[in-house]
């Protein structure tokens, strides 16, 4: 459909199925078979994942008037408007997007959250999405940056990242 070379896709899939080793400070692990996720730094995987997601993104945005931000294998669905509009459209868009995604990909039960300035809005969205393991949060990390619901000052995520960076350095 998107004129992507099928031979390149087949080669990439075979490469992802190979066993790998992890090397840290010269110590090498035994062979590891990665069963989920994509190899960090794999440009080919990023392109192919984007091709898989593009149809779901286009359909979801058109049907539910939401904005979707995707970074490699993380997706964020956003909407602005009245509380009722946000509750209805974000819940329906999330249900549709995840249903389509789960047909072909693995769903992480641990990385899902709803953030809203009004806690009741977040809880209402979660109620409409049983079985997706979603929690309401006041702060989140998005593309390495810190986000806060409403006008709360959000420095905790950035402070924790700075402390971790200093420890690694």
C-alpha positions as CSV (number, residue, x, y, z in Angstrom):
1,X,0.0,0.0,0.0
2,X,2.8,2.5,0.8
3,X,5.3,1.1,-1.8
4,X,7.7,-0.1,0.8
5,X,10.1,-2.8,-0.6
6,X,8.8,-6.2,0.7
7,X,12.3,-7.7,0.4
8,X,13.7,-5.1,2.7
9,X,10.9,-5.7,5.2
10,X,11.4,-9.5,5.1
11,X,15.2,-9.0,5.6
12,X,14.5,-6.7,8.6
13,X,12.1,-9.1,10.2
14,X,14.6,-11.9,9.9
15,X,17.3,-9.7,11.4
16,X,15.0,-8.9,14.4
17,X,14.5,-12.6,15.0
18,X,18.2,-13.3,15.4
19,X,19.7,-13.9,18.9
20,X,21.8,-11.0,20.3
21,X,24.4,-10.5,23.0
22,X,24.7,-7.6,25.4
23,X,28.2,-6.2,26.1
24,X,28.8,-3.9,29.1
25,X,32.3,-2.8,30.0
26,X,33.8,-5.6,28.1
27,X,31.6,-8.3,29.7
28,X,29.5,-10.2,27.1
29,X,26.2,-12.0,27.9
30,X,25.1,-15.3,26.4
31,X,22.8,-15.3,23.5
32,X,19.5,-13.5,24.1
33,X,16.3,-13.8,22.0
34,X,14.4,-10.5,22.1
35,X,10.7,-11.2,22.1
36,X,9.4,-7.6,22.2
37,X,10.4,-4.1,21.4
38,X,12.8,-2.9,18.7
39,X,16.6,-2.6,18.8
40,X,17.7,0.7,20.1
41,X,19.1,2.9,17.3
42,X,17.6,0.8,14.6
43,X,16.6,3.3,11.9
44,X,15.1,0.6,9.7
45,X,12.8,-0.6,12.6
46,X,11.7,3.0,13.2
47,X,10.7,3.4,9.6
48,X,8.9,0.1,9.4
49,X,7.1,0.7,12.7
50,X,5.9,4.1,11.3
51,X,4.5,2.3,8.3
52,X,2.6,0.0,10.5
53,X,1.1,2.8,12.6
54,X,0.4,5.3,9.9
55,X,-3.0,3.8,8.9
56,X,-4.2,3.6,12.5
57,X,-3.1,7.1,13.2
58,X,-4.8,8.6,10.2
59,X,-8.0,6.7,10.9
60,X,-8.0,7.6,14.6
61,X,-7.4,11.3,14.0
62,X,-10.1,11.5,11.3
63,X,-12.7,9.6,13.3
64,X,-12.3,11.1,16.7
65,X,-10.7,14.6,16.3
66,X,-7.7,13.9,18.5
67,X,-4.0,14.6,18.0
68,X,-1.6,11.7,18.2
69,X,2.1,12.1,18.9
70,X,4.3,9.1,18.2
71,X,7.9,8.6,19.1
72,X,9.3,5.2,17.9
73,X,7.0,2.9,19.8
74,X,5.3,5.3,22.2
75,X,2.0,6.9,21.4
76,X,0.2,9.8,23.0
77,X,-3.4,10.7,22.2
78,X,-4.5,14.3,23.1
79,X,-7.6,16.4,22.8
80,X,-8.5,19.9,23.7
81,X,-12.1,21.2,24.2
82,X,-14.9,20.8,26.8
83,X,-14.6,18.2,29.4
84,X,-17.3,16.1,27.8
85,X,-15.7,16.4,24.3
86,X,-12.3,15.3,25.8
87,X,-13.8,12.4,27.8
88,X,-15.8,11.1,24.8
89,X,-13.2,11.5,22.1
90,X,-10.1,10.4,24.0
91,X,-11.8,7.3,25.3
92,X,-13.2,6.3,21.9
93,X,-9.9,7.1,20.1
94,X,-7.9,5.1,22.6
95,X,-10.2,2.1,22.3
96,X,-10.1,2.2,18.5
97,X,-6.3,2.8,18.3
98,X,-5.4,0.0,20.8
99,X,-7.9,-2.4,19.3
100,X,-6.3,-2.1,15.9
101,X,-2.8,-2.1,17.4
102,X,-3.4,-5.3,19.5
103,X,-4.4,-7.2,16.3
104,X,-0.7,-7.0,15.1
105,X,1.4,-5.9,18.0
106,X,2.0,-6.5,21.7
107,X,0.3,-4.1,24.2
108,X,2.2,-3.0,27.3
109,X,0.1,-3.3,30.4
110,X,2.5,-1.1,32.5
111,X,3.1,2.2,30.5
112,X,-0.5,3.5,30.1
113,X,-1.7,6.7,31.8
114,X,-4.2,9.5,31.5
115,X,-3.3,13.0,32.5
116,X,-5.8,15.8,32.8
117,X,-6.1,19.1,34.8
118,X,-9.4,17.7,36.1
119,X,-9.0,14.4,37.9
120,X,-12.6,13.5,37.2
121,X,-12.0,13.8,33.5
122,X,-9.1,11.3,33.7
123,X,-11.1,8.9,35.8
124,X,-14.0,9.1,33.4
125,X,-11.8,8.2,30.5
126,X,-10.3,5.3,32.4
127,X,-13.8,3.9,33.3
128,X,-14.6,3.7,29.6
129,X,-11.5,1.6,28.9
130,X,-11.7,-1.5,31.0
131,X,-8.9,-4.0,30.5
132,X,-6.2,-1.6,29.3
133,X,-4.5,-1.1,32.7
134,X,-4.6,2.7,32.6
135,X,-3.9,4.9,35.6
136,X,-4.5,8.5,36.3
137,X,-1.3,10.6,36.8
138,X,-0.5,14.2,37.6
139,X,3.0,14.1,36.0
140,X,4.5,12.2,33.2
141,X,7.6,11.9,31.1
142,X,7.2,12.5,27.4
143,X,10.1,12.3,24.9
144,X,12.4,12.9,27.9
145,X,10.6,16.0,29.0
146,X,8.4,16.5,32.0
147,X,4.7,17.2,31.6
148,X,2.2,18.2,34.3
149,X,-1.5,18.2,34.4
150,X,-3.0,21.6,34.4
151,X,-0.9,24.5,35.7
152,X,1.0,22.5,38.3
153,X,4.7,23.1,38.4
154,X,6.5,19.9,37.3
155,X,10.2,19.7,38.2
156,X,10.2,16.3,39.9
157,X,10.7,14.3,36.7
158,X,13.5,16.5,35.5
159,X,15.2,16.6,38.9
160,X,15.1,12.8,39.0
161,X,16.6,12.6,35.5
162,X,19.4,15.0,36.5
163,X,20.3,13.0,39.6
164,X,20.4,9.8,37.5
165,X,22.6,11.5,34.9
166,X,25.0,12.8,37.5
167,X,25.2,9.3,39.0
168,X,26.0,7.8,35.6
169,X,28.6,10.5,34.9
